[in-house]
Amino acid sequence: MDVRKLEAFCKVYELQNFSKAGEVMYLSQPTISSHVANLEEELGVRLFDRMGRKVMPTQAGHVLYRSAVSVFEHLSQARASIEMLRDKIVGELVVGCSTIPSHHIMPGLLADFSAKYPDVTFVVRTSDSAEVIKRVASGDWPVGIVGQLPDEDGLSSEMILEDETAVVASAKASWLPDTGKALSIDELVKLPWVMREKGSGTRRVLEGALEEVGQTLDALNVRCWVDGTCETIAHTLGGVGVSVTSKLASEPFVQNGSMVRLKVPFMEGVRKFYLVYHRDRHMFPALRTFVDFLRK
């Protein structure tokens, strides 16, 4: 339904006169009449009864006017909100995060950002790196923080943080190997493992390390498959198996003595986290400011 035609109808309704409506809208009387006639044809009902010079709304006209007033009120509110989004750092931002950024990076970042920009609210969506990248690439989420470098067309990525990978186990596990010496791949494959789901950036790090020594995940004795970092830590602490995880996530438990880091040199390394966003998406001030904040 054409907004200008709806405006013409409302003016005729309010002034009960086609000519006066045309004068107010700076349109000719025939143009106003044409707009109303087109609406009547589109809706299949008469909106006004023409009684000489007097114009009276029909029952359908009353119904349409009430709805039109509501529509224009919502449009006015939308314009005001958009103008605010355009000119001020306000609004709601959706941020997609893989599990380690969601649990161990974003809370501190959002606290610092919110202290400076209290009118911005956040929705943090947590999934594995592959899903976050997919949702940002499709335009569902405007920005993401992930543990793997994306290769999708249209995405820009920037490294914003480094972490370390670690092989960890429960300090009370009955099968715990000697933590004083480096473990070989032959010793590792005999241990029980807690494994992340496909699509996890942490799992990709593990797969890459195994490939370097001529092995695959099939060589490992996987006792349990889990969907996230918190689940990995919980099952590892419970003694289900060893796992490869983030130093950020595991360090508090290593410090309190409930978890130990195993010496596995070929699986230790630097883990990078990336800010990803679609280069073709328009950035309103809040999103642009948040992206600049992460870059720093």
RODO-2510 file (C-alpha; in nm, 4 decimals, decimal comma):
residues 296
     n   res          X          Y          Z
     1     m     0,0000     0,0000     0,0000
     2     d     0,1493     0,3319    -0,1135
     3     v     0,2220     0,5651     0,1797
     4     r     0,1485     0,8823    -0,0207
     5     k    -0,1935     0,7489    -0,1183
     6     l    -0,2584     0,6654     0,2457
     7     e    -0,1582     1,0183     0,3460
     8     a    -0,3970     1,1621     0,0873
     9     f    -0,6796     0,9451     0,2209
    10     c    -0,6117     1,0623     0,5792
    11     k    -0,6189     1,4286     0,4799
    12     v    -0,9499     1,3850     0,2982
    13     y    -1,0848     1,1995     0,6026
    14     e    -0,9728     1,4748     0,8413
    15     l    -1,0823     1,7709     0,6264
    16     q    -1,3813     1,5993     0,4602
    17     n    -1,2870     1,7740     0,1394
    18     f    -1,0753     1,6686    -0,1591
    19     s    -0,9765     2,0216    -0,2602
    20     k    -0,8658     2,1248     0,0892
    21     a    -0,6668     1,8044     0,1231
    22     g    -0,4908     1,8883    -0,2035
    23     e    -0,4058     2,2382    -0,0834
    24     v    -0,2534     2,1080     0,2427
    25     m    -0,0473     1,8453     0,0574
    26     y     0,0414     2,0772    -0,2340
    27     l    -0,1271     1,8426    -0,4775
    28     s    -0,4042     1,9024    -0,7268
    29     q    -0,7572     1,7934    -0,6458
    30     p    -0,7567     1,5374    -0,9324
    31     t    -0,4345     1,3840    -0,7913
    32     i    -0,5931     1,3490    -0,4463
    33     s    -0,9046     1,1949    -0,6018
    34     s    -0,6870     0,9549    -0,8014
    35     h    -0,4972     0,8452    -0,4898
    36     v    -0,8202     0,7713    -0,3020
    37     a    -0,9733     0,5955    -0,6033
    38     n    -0,6634     0,3751    -0,6341
    39     l    -0,6906     0,2816    -0,2668
    40     e    -1,0584     0,1951    -0,3090
    41     e    -0,9760    -0,0215    -0,6094
    42     e    -0,6910    -0,1931    -0,4228
    43     l    -0,9083    -0,2664    -0,1177
    44     g    -1,2245    -0,3395    -0,3133
    45     v    -1,4415    -0,1119    -0,0961
    46     r    -1,5744     0,2433    -0,1017
    47     l    -1,3939     0,4655     0,1484
    48     f    -1,6000     0,7837     0,1100
    49     d    -1,9547     0,8720     0,0182
    50     r    -1,9598     1,1822    -0,2017
    51     m    -2,2682     1,3806    -0,1079
    52     g    -2,2470     1,6953    -0,3194
    53     r    -1,9607     1,9013    -0,1779
    54     k    -1,9570     1,6997     0,1402
    55     v    -1,7431     1,3903     0,1827
    56     m    -1,8404     1,1335     0,4465
    57     p    -1,6235     0,8357     0,5420
    58     t    -1,7830     0,4945     0,5085
    59     q    -1,7476     0,2260     0,7766
    60     a    -1,4474     0,0907     0,5846
    61     g    -1,3067     0,4447     0,5764
    62     h    -1,3262     0,4710     0,9558
    63     v    -1,1475     0,1362     0,9945
    64     l    -0,8716     0,2314     0,7509
    65     y    -0,8178     0,5714     0,9148
    66     r    -0,7695     0,4227     1,2612
    67     s    -0,5167     0,1760     1,1245
    68     a    -0,3435     0,4430     0,9144
    69     v    -0,2968     0,6686     1,2186
    70     s    -0,1284     0,3795     1,3999
    71     v     0,0939     0,3106     1,0980
    72     f     0,2087     0,6726     1,0779
    73     e     0,2786     0,6824     1,4508
    74     h     0,5004     0,3758     1,4167
    75     l     0,6745     0,5253     1,1123
    76     s     0,7404     0,8430     1,3068
    77     q     0,8889     0,6440     1,5938
    78     a     1,0999     0,4443     1,3479
    79     r     1,2332     0,7623     1,1870
    80     a     1,3239     0,9030     1,5291
    81     s     1,4997     0,5800     1,6281
    82     i     1,6887     0,5621     1,2985
    83     e     1,8001     0,9244     1,3305
    84     m     1,9302     0,8422     1,6776
    85     l     2,1112     0,5335     1,5464
    86     r     2,2602     0,7422     1,2691
    87     d     2,3851     1,0223     1,4903
    88     k     2,4488     0,8663     1,8333
    89     i     2,6204     0,5633     1,9842
    90     v     2,3027     0,3846     2,0905
    91     g     2,1084     0,0678     2,0118
    92     e     2,1383    -0,3088     2,0396
    93     l     2,4349    -0,5021     1,9007
    94     v     2,4380    -0,8765     1,8334
    95     v     2,7842    -1,0300     1,8745
    96     g     2,8542    -1,3903     1,7796
    97     c     3,1292    -1,5601     1,9818
    98     s     3,2932    -1,8965     1,9915
    99     t     3,2952    -2,0404     2,3421
   100     i     3,6314    -1,9180     2,4706
   101     p     3,5718    -1,5524     2,3688
   102     s     3,2148    -1,5738     2,4994
   103     h     3,3169    -1,6987     2,8441
   104     h     3,6635    -1,5498     2,8963
   105     i     3,7056    -1,2444     2,6708
   106     m     3,3709    -1,0749     2,6122
   107     p     3,2686    -1,0145     2,9776
   108     g     3,5670    -0,7883     3,0416
   109     l     3,5415    -0,6197     2,7019
   110     l     3,1720    -0,5449     2,7437
   111     a     3,2242    -0,4076     3,0939
   112     d     3,4881    -0,1652     2,9650
   113     f     3,2848    -0,0691     2,6584
   114     s     2,9621    -0,0208     2,8561
   115     a     3,1388     0,2095     3,1004
   116     k     3,2082     0,4453     2,8095
   117     y     2,8888     0,3860     2,6070
   118     p     2,6041     0,2976     2,8467
   119     d     2,3309     0,3418     2,5821
   120     v     2,4472     0,0372     2,3838
   121     t     2,3024    -0,3013     2,4792
   122     f     2,4326    -0,6396     2,3676
   123     v     2,3025    -0,9806     2,2696
   124     v     2,5888    -1,2331     2,2852
   125     r     2,5292    -1,5449     2,0749
   126     t     2,7567    -1,8388     2,1582
   127     s     2,8392    -2,1169     1,9131
   128     d     3,1428    -2,2861     1,7633
   129     s     3,3734    -2,0850     1,5375
   130     a     3,2388    -2,2370     1,2149
   131     e     2,8787    -2,1456     1,2992
   132     v     2,9691    -1,7909     1,4054
   133     i     3,1573    -1,7356     1,0799
   134     k     2,8636    -1,8751     0,8841
   135     r     2,6141    -1,6454     1,0586
   136     v     2,8304    -1,3367     1,0087
   137     a     2,8852    -1,4247     0,6414
   138     s     2,5092    -1,4659     0,5869
   139     g     2,4359    -1,1319     0,7524
   140     d     2,2460    -1,2800     1,0491
   141     w     2,5007    -1,1391     1,2957
   142     p     2,6910    -0,8158     1,2270
   143     v     3,0131    -0,9086     1,4042
   144     g     3,1833    -1,2099     1,5604
   145     i     3,4887    -1,3165     1,7596
   146     v     3,6240    -1,6595     1,6678
   147     g     3,9245    -1,8840     1,7132
   148     q     3,9947    -1,9563     1,3482
   149     l     4,0736    -1,7449     1,0452
   150     p     3,7692    -1,7342     0,8136
   151     d     3,8005    -1,7843     0,4393
   152     e     3,4425    -1,6919     0,3365
   153     d     3,3996    -1,4345     0,0614
   154     g     3,3038    -1,0889     0,1799
   155     l     3,4370    -1,1237     0,5342
   156     s     3,7050    -0,9064     0,6870
   157     s     3,9046    -1,0423     0,9801
   158     e     4,1551    -0,8940     1,2218
   159     m     4,3525    -1,0682     1,4941
   160     i     4,2630    -0,9077     1,8287
   161     l     4,4008    -1,1459     2,0926
   162     e     4,6411    -1,4340     2,1435
   163     d     4,6051    -1,7284     2,3801
   164     e     4,7944    -2,0526     2,4358
   165     t     4,6755    -2,4072     2,3881
   166     a     4,7356    -2,6598     2,6631
   167     v     4,6871    -3,0320     2,7190
   168     v     4,5260    -3,0695     3,0613
   169     a     4,3958    -3,3409     3,2921
   170     s     4,2427    -3,3776     3,6356
   171     a     4,5031    -3,3816     3,9114
   172     k     4,3135    -3,6704     4,0735
   173     a     4,2714    -3,8903     3,7645
   174     s     4,3650    -4,2530     3,8332
   175     w     4,5277    -4,2851     3,4914
   176     l     4,7288    -3,9586     3,5192
   177     p     5,0710    -4,0042     3,3525
   178     d     5,3994    -3,8705     3,4864
   179     t     5,3613    -3,4926     3,4623
   180     g     5,7326    -3,4363     3,5024
   181     k     5,8308    -3,5566     3,1563
   182     a     5,7242    -3,4813     2,8014
   183     l     5,4733    -3,7261     2,6543
   184     s     5,5154    -3,8875     2,3160
   185     i     5,2342    -3,9387     2,0671
   186     d     5,2383    -4,3104     2,1476
   187     e     5,1726    -4,2334     2,5145
   188     l     4,9013    -3,9795     2,4303
   189     v     4,6941    -4,2136     2,2154
   190     k     4,6650    -4,4571     2,5061
   191     l     4,5070    -4,1947     2,7337
   192     p     4,1309    -4,1329     2,7456
   193     w     4,0238    -3,8086     2,5761
   194     v     3,7510    -3,5473     2,6057
   195     m     3,6908    -3,4123     2,2557
   196     r     3,5250    -3,0950     2,1244
   197     e     3,2616    -3,1012     1,8491
   198     k     3,3319    -3,0615     1,4785
   199     g     3,3567    -2,6924     1,3902
   200     s     3,5408    -2,5994     1,7093
   201     g     3,8511    -2,3857     1,6618
   202     t     4,0205    -2,5708     1,9494
   203     r     3,9582    -2,9016     1,7773
   204     r     4,1115    -2,7649     1,4572
   205     v     4,4270    -2,6767     1,6524
   206     l     4,4433    -3,0343     1,7801
   207     e     4,3857    -3,1787     1,4330
   208     g     4,6636    -2,9612     1,2941
   209     a     4,9066    -3,0710     1,5674
   210     l     4,8262    -3,4376     1,5074
   211     e     4,8744    -3,3958     1,1351
   212     e     5,2241    -3,2590     1,2007
   213     v     5,3210    -3,5913     1,3621
   214     g     5,1427    -3,8062     1,1048
   215     q     4,8286    -3,8842     1,3073
   216     t     4,4560    -3,8089     1,3021
   217     l     4,1779    -3,7928     1,5608
   218     d     4,1007    -4,1577     1,4830
   219     a     4,4220    -4,2526     1,6626
   220     l     4,2979    -4,1076     1,9929
   221     n     4,1021    -4,2958     2,2565
   222     v     3,8054    -4,0562     2,2700
   223     r     3,5915    -4,1359     2,5710
   224     c     3,3570    -3,8376     2,5569
   225     w     3,2418    -3,5823     2,2977
   226     v     3,1245    -3,2389     2,4203
   227     d     2,9889    -2,9186     2,2683
   228     g     3,1787    -2,6395     2,4405
   229     t     3,4724    -2,5197     2,6488
   230     c     3,2807    -2,5259     2,9781
   231     e     3,1759    -2,8844     2,9122
   232     t     3,5346    -2,9750     2,8203
   233     i     3,6679    -2,8301     3,1456
   234     a     3,3939    -2,9965     3,3536
   235     h     3,4532    -3,3445     3,2102
   236     t     3,8292    -3,3049     3,2288
   237     l     3,8091    -3,2006     3,5955
   238     g     3,5862    -3,5017     3,6577
   239     g     3,8614    -3,7319     3,5367
   240     v     3,6893    -3,8482     3,2181
   241     g     3,9938    -3,7771     3,0058
   242     v     4,2619    -3,5342     2,8962
   243     s     4,1748    -3,2463     2,6656
   244     v     4,3264    -2,9705     2,4582
   245     t     4,1880    -2,6373     2,5645
   246     s     4,2635    -2,2711     2,6151
   247     k     4,5106    -2,1498     2,8747
   248     l     4,2623    -1,8697     2,9489
   249     a     3,9970    -2,1268     3,0340
   250     s     4,2141    -2,3763     3,2215
   251     e     4,4603    -2,1551     3,4107
   252     p     4,2361    -2,0884     3,7162
   253     f     4,2037    -2,4647     3,7726
   254     v     4,5765    -2,5209     3,7219
   255     q     4,6446    -2,2472     3,9767
   256     n     4,4140    -2,4009     4,2410
   257     g     4,5673    -2,7454     4,1902
   258     s     4,2610    -2,9288     4,0595
   259     m     4,4022    -2,9545     3,7063
   260     v     4,7505    -3,0158     3,5692
   261     r     4,9127    -2,9267     3,2399
   262     l     5,0784    -3,2159     3,0646
   263     k     5,4032    -3,1661     2,8776
   264     v     5,3210    -3,2210     2,5121
   265     p     5,5507    -2,9861     2,3145
   266     f     5,4042    -3,0579     1,9695
   267     m     5,0547    -2,9620     2,0912
   268     e     5,1556    -2,6435     2,2682
   269     g     5,1388    -2,3191     2,0777
   270     v     4,9772    -1,9821     2,0285
   271     r     4,6063    -1,9621     1,9608
   272     k     4,4726    -1,6533     1,7832
   273     f     4,1272    -1,4996     1,8069
   274     y     3,9834    -1,2911     1,5269
   275     l     3,7299    -1,0150     1,4930
   276     v     3,5151    -1,0910     1,1859
   277     y     3,2581    -0,8753     1,0087
   278     h     3,1082    -0,8418     0,6630
   279     r     3,2866    -0,5722     0,4684
   280     d     2,9733    -0,4846     0,2678
   281     r     2,7481    -0,4201     0,5700
   282     h     2,6783    -0,0616     0,6666
   283     m     2,8007     0,0222     1,0164
   284     f     2,5935     0,2563     1,2298
   285     p     2,7904     0,4492     1,4955
   286     a     2,7407     0,1901     1,7720
   287     l     2,8739    -0,0998     1,5635
   288     r     3,1570     0,1060     1,4154
   289     t     3,2598     0,2257     1,7627
   290     f     3,2523    -0,1293     1,9015
   291     v     3,4655    -0,2609     1,6135
   292     d     3,7175     0,0212     1,6660
   293     f     3,7168    -0,0565     2,0385
   294     l     3,8033    -0,4234     1,9722
   295     r     4,0818    -0,3243     1,7360
   296     k     4,2491    -0,1328     2,0179
***
